[in-house]
């Protein structure tokens, strides 16, 4: 369950960061926030934090109830 939540949150953060970073391509030079530097900071934060969250989610085991590797599964 935790893994699914982390995957969703990470995906949303990466998507939001990509949107903020790529928005000037179709919307012109007008910033989304009050300045271009703030847009860059938000885009970088959401992209980095989203990637970190996705990496964490992909490294966690899928099920907590699975027996340990090499263990006795009775």
N, CA, C and O atoms as a DFTB+ gen file, in Angstrom:
296 C
 N C O
     1  1       0.824      -1.191       0.000
     2  2       0.000       0.000       0.000
     3  2       0.869       1.256       0.000
     4  3       0.624       2.196      -0.756
     5  1       1.895       1.256       0.865
     6  2       2.778       2.419       0.953
     7  2       3.502       2.642      -0.373
     8  3       3.702       3.780      -0.798
     9  1       3.889       1.550      -1.016
    10  2       4.597       1.647      -2.288
    11  2       3.707       2.306      -3.347
    12  3       4.177       3.144      -4.116
    13  1       2.456       1.939      -3.385
    14  2       1.525       2.515      -4.362
    15  2       1.350       4.017      -4.139
    16  3       1.313       4.798      -5.090
    17  1       1.245       4.403      -2.882
    18  2       1.089       5.824      -2.567
    19  2       2.330       6.600      -2.981
    20  3       2.225       7.685      -3.555
    21  1       3.519       6.042      -2.690
    22  2       4.759       6.711      -3.076
    23  2       4.888       6.812      -4.595
    24  3       5.360       7.826      -5.110
    25  1       4.475       5.777      -5.308
    26  2       4.524       5.836      -6.769
    27  2       3.610       6.927      -7.323
    28  3       3.986       7.642      -8.252
    29  1       2.429       7.052      -6.764
    30  2       1.488       8.082      -7.228
    31  2       2.019       9.477      -6.909
    32  3       2.009      10.358      -7.769
    33  1       2.480       9.679      -5.681
    34  2       2.991      10.998      -5.290
    35  2       4.216      11.369      -6.116
    36  3       4.334      12.506      -6.572
    37  1       5.130      10.417      -6.312
    38  2       6.321      10.685      -7.123
    39  2       5.971      11.028      -8.557
    40  3       6.553      11.941      -9.144
    41  1       5.027      10.304      -9.119
    42  2       4.613      10.571     -10.500
    43  2       3.972      11.950     -10.636
    44  3       4.227      12.669     -11.602
    45  1       3.150      12.306      -9.674
    46  2       2.509      13.627      -9.707
    47  2       3.558      14.730      -9.590
    48  3       3.474      15.743     -10.285
    49  1       4.543      14.537      -8.714
    50  2       5.577      15.557      -8.537
    51  2       6.432      15.720      -9.801
    52  3       6.754      16.843     -10.189
    53  1       6.795      14.617     -10.435
    54  2       7.580      14.698     -11.668
    55  2       6.753      15.354     -12.774
    56  3       7.276      16.171     -13.532
    57  1       5.494      15.012     -12.871
    58  2       4.620      15.615     -13.884
    59  2       4.468      17.114     -13.654
    60  3       4.531      17.896     -14.603
    61  1       4.272      17.517     -12.414
    62  2       4.145      18.939     -12.102
    63  2       5.439      19.690     -12.395
    64  3       5.404      20.791     -12.945
    65  1       6.577      19.109     -12.033
    66  2       7.860      19.737     -12.327
    67  2       8.100      19.869     -13.821
    68  3       8.592      20.897     -14.285
    69  1       7.751      18.826     -14.579
    70  2       7.909      18.886     -16.033
    71  2       6.980      19.942     -16.640
    72  3       7.364      20.655     -17.567
    73  1       5.762      20.034     -16.113
    74  2       4.827      21.052     -16.609
    75  2       5.380      22.458     -16.384
    76  3       5.357      23.292     -17.290
    77  1       5.875      22.716     -15.178
    78  2       6.409      24.045     -14.871
    79  2       7.644      24.345     -15.729
    80  3       7.824      25.469     -16.197
    81  1       8.485      23.334     -15.929
    82  2       9.707      23.535     -16.706
    83  2       9.423      23.739     -18.194
    84  3      10.094      24.535     -18.851
    85  1       8.429      23.019     -18.728
    86  2       8.164      23.061     -20.171
    87  2       7.080      24.054     -20.572
    88  3       6.862      24.270     -21.764
    89  1       6.406      24.655     -19.620
    90  2       5.323      25.596     -19.909
    91  2       5.734      26.747     -20.821
    92  3       4.941      27.133     -21.680
    93  1       6.935      27.319     -20.681
    94  2       7.306      28.426     -21.573
    95  2       7.350      28.060     -23.058
    96  3       7.328      28.952     -23.906
    97  1       7.410      26.776     -23.388
    98  2       7.446      26.372     -24.792
    99  2       6.146      26.703     -25.522
   100  3       6.173      27.037     -26.706
   101  1       5.010      26.614     -24.831
   102  2       3.738      26.909     -25.498
   103  2       3.036      28.151     -24.958
   104  3       2.117      28.661     -25.599
   105  1       3.446      28.646     -23.796
   106  2       2.758      29.795     -23.211
   107  2       3.521      31.102     -23.386
   108  3       3.017      32.166     -23.024
   109  1       4.710      31.035     -23.927
   110  2       5.489      32.250     -24.100
   111  2       6.314      32.568     -22.864
   112  3       6.365      31.771     -21.928
   113  1       6.953      33.716     -22.856
   114  2       7.894      34.031     -21.775
   115  2       7.259      34.468     -20.455
   116  3       7.983      34.722     -19.492
   117  1       5.956      34.563     -20.379
   118  2       5.312      34.986     -19.132
   119  2       5.486      33.904     -18.070
   120  3       5.136      32.746     -18.302
   121  1       6.025      34.273     -16.907
   122  2       6.240      33.263     -15.855
   123  2       4.934      32.809     -15.215
   124  3       3.946      33.543     -15.206
   125  1       4.941      31.599     -14.684
   126  2       3.779      31.055     -14.001
   127  2       3.619      31.709     -12.625
   128  3       2.504      32.006     -12.196
   129  1       4.740      31.929     -11.944
   130  2       4.739      32.620     -10.654
   131  2       5.153      34.069     -10.899
   132  3       4.997      34.578     -12.009
   133  1       5.671      34.725      -9.887
   134  2       6.019      36.138     -10.041
   135  2       7.316      36.367     -10.810
   136  3       7.527      37.462     -11.331
   137  1       8.193      35.364     -10.897
   138  2       9.454      35.552     -11.627
   139  2       9.901      34.237     -12.262
   140  3       9.486      33.157     -11.843
   141  1      10.735      34.347     -13.255
   142  2      11.257      33.169     -13.960
   143  2      12.122      32.324     -13.029
   144  3      12.078      31.096     -13.100
   145  1      12.915      32.963     -12.148
   146  2      13.784      32.221     -11.229
   147  2      12.961      31.373     -10.264
   148  3      13.370      30.269      -9.907
   149  1      11.827      31.871      -9.850
   150  2      10.965      31.095      -8.963
   151  2      10.372      29.893      -9.703
   152  3      10.226      28.815      -9.125
   153  1      10.036      30.077     -10.962
   154  2       9.577      28.954     -11.782
   155  2      10.651      27.876     -11.888
   156  3      10.363      26.687     -11.752
   157  1      11.886      28.297     -12.131
   158  2      12.993      27.342     -12.245
   159  2      13.202      26.611     -10.915
   160  3      13.427      25.400     -10.896
   161  1      13.128      27.344      -9.815
   162  2      13.310      26.726      -8.502
   163  2      12.204      25.702      -8.214
   164  3      12.486      24.607      -7.728
   165  1      10.956      26.053      -8.512
   166  2       9.853      25.118      -8.296
   167  2       9.996      23.888      -9.196
   168  3       9.798      22.761      -8.743
   169  1      10.333      24.102     -10.451
   170  2      10.493      22.978     -11.377
   171  2      11.602      22.046     -10.901
   172  3      11.427      20.828     -10.900
   173  1      12.735      22.603     -10.499
   174  2      13.852      21.782     -10.030
   175  2      13.463      21.017      -8.764
   176  3      13.761      19.829      -8.640
   177  1      12.804      21.690      -7.833
   178  2      12.398      21.035      -6.590
   179  2      11.464      19.859      -6.873
   180  3      11.687      18.754      -6.377
   181  1      10.424      20.094      -7.665
   182  2       9.456      19.031      -7.910
   183  2      10.065      17.880      -8.713
   184  3       9.745      16.720      -8.456
   185  1      10.927      18.179      -9.671
   186  2      11.566      17.109     -10.429
   187  2      12.498      16.280      -9.549
   188  3      12.447      15.050      -9.584
   189  1      13.343      16.934      -8.765
   190  2      14.293      16.204      -7.922
   191  2      13.568      15.414      -6.847
   192  3      13.860      14.237      -6.634
   193  1      12.628      16.050      -6.170
   194  2      11.910      15.367      -5.097
   195  2      11.044      14.228      -5.644
   196  3      10.915      13.186      -5.000
   197  1      10.457      14.419      -6.815
   198  2       9.660      13.353      -7.420
   199  2      10.496      12.157      -7.805
   200  3      10.083      11.017      -7.596
   201  1      11.667      12.398      -8.366
   202  2      12.564      11.299      -8.734
   203  2      13.039      10.566      -7.480
   204  3      13.111       9.337      -7.471
   205  1      13.358      11.304      -6.434
   206  2      13.781      10.665      -5.185
   207  2      12.656       9.806      -4.603
   208  3      12.915       8.717      -4.090
   209  1      11.438      10.273      -4.674
   210  2      10.296       9.511      -4.165
   211  2      10.057       8.256      -5.003
   212  3       9.768       7.191      -4.457
   213  1      10.177       8.377      -6.318
   214  2      10.008       7.204      -7.180
   215  2      11.097       6.174      -6.924
   216  3      10.813       4.977      -6.892
   217  1      12.329       6.613      -6.741
   218  2      13.422       5.679      -6.460
   219  2      13.184       4.961      -5.139
   220  3      13.441       3.762      -5.027
   221  1      12.698       5.685      -4.146
   222  2      12.395       5.067      -2.859
   223  2      11.286       4.033      -3.005
   224  3      11.367       2.947      -2.431
   225  1      10.263       4.363      -3.765
   226  2       9.145       3.440      -3.947
   227  2       9.580       2.186      -4.686
   228  3       9.120       1.090      -4.367
   229  1      10.455       2.330      -5.663
   230  2      10.882       1.172      -6.437
   231  2      11.864       0.296      -5.671
   232  3      12.038      -0.874      -6.012
   233  1      12.508       0.838      -4.646
   234  2      13.452       0.045      -3.850
   235  2      12.777      -0.691      -2.706
   236  3      13.356      -1.633      -2.165
   237  1      11.577      -0.295      -2.322
   238  2      10.895      -0.973      -1.229
   239  2      10.331      -2.298      -1.725
   240  3       9.937      -2.413      -2.886
   241  1      10.291      -3.302      -0.843
   242  2       9.734      -4.595      -1.265
   243  2       8.239      -4.484      -1.557
   244  3       7.546      -3.642      -0.985
   245  1       7.752      -5.335      -2.446
   246  2       6.347      -5.269      -2.857
   247  2       5.393      -5.701      -1.750
   248  3       4.364      -5.059      -1.536
   249  1       5.722      -6.779      -1.044
   250  2       4.850      -7.239       0.024
   251  2       5.665      -7.405       1.295
   252  3       6.796      -7.889       1.265
   253  1       5.087      -7.006       2.388
   254  2       5.771      -7.144       3.677
   255  2       5.552      -8.519       4.260
   256  3       6.281      -8.909       5.173
   257  1       4.570      -9.282       3.771
   258  2       4.258     -10.589       4.347
   259  2       4.987     -11.725       3.651
   260  3       4.793     -12.884       4.019
   261  1       5.808     -11.439       2.672
   262  2       6.539     -12.481       1.960
   263  2       7.626     -13.059       2.871
   264  3       8.233     -12.317       3.644
   265  1       7.880     -14.362       2.793
   266  2       8.940     -14.943       3.615
   267  2      10.302     -14.460       3.167
   268  3      10.478     -14.118       1.998
   269  1      11.256     -14.424       4.056
   270  2      12.593     -13.956       3.669
   271  2      13.227     -14.916       2.669
   272  3      12.922     -16.108       2.680
   273  1      14.096     -14.417       1.815
   274  2      14.734     -15.295       0.828
   275  2      15.529     -16.393       1.533
   276  3      16.282     -16.123       2.470
   277  1      15.355     -17.630       1.075
   278  2      16.059     -18.746       1.667
   279  2      15.453     -19.218       2.973
   280  3      15.976     -20.138       3.601
   281  1      14.357     -18.603       3.391
   282  2      13.708     -18.963       4.649
   283  2      12.832     -20.188       4.499
   284  3      12.630     -20.683       3.391
   285  1      12.322     -20.667       5.590
   286  2      11.468     -21.835       5.591
   287  2      10.020     -21.391       5.414
   288  3       9.418     -20.842       6.337
   289  1       9.463     -21.627       4.231
   290  2       8.074     -21.242       3.941
   291  2       7.167     -22.438       4.190
   292  3       7.007     -23.273       3.300
   293  1       6.584     -22.542       5.345
   294  2       5.739     -23.710       5.716
   295  2       4.308     -23.461       5.363
   296  3       3.456     -24.319       5.596
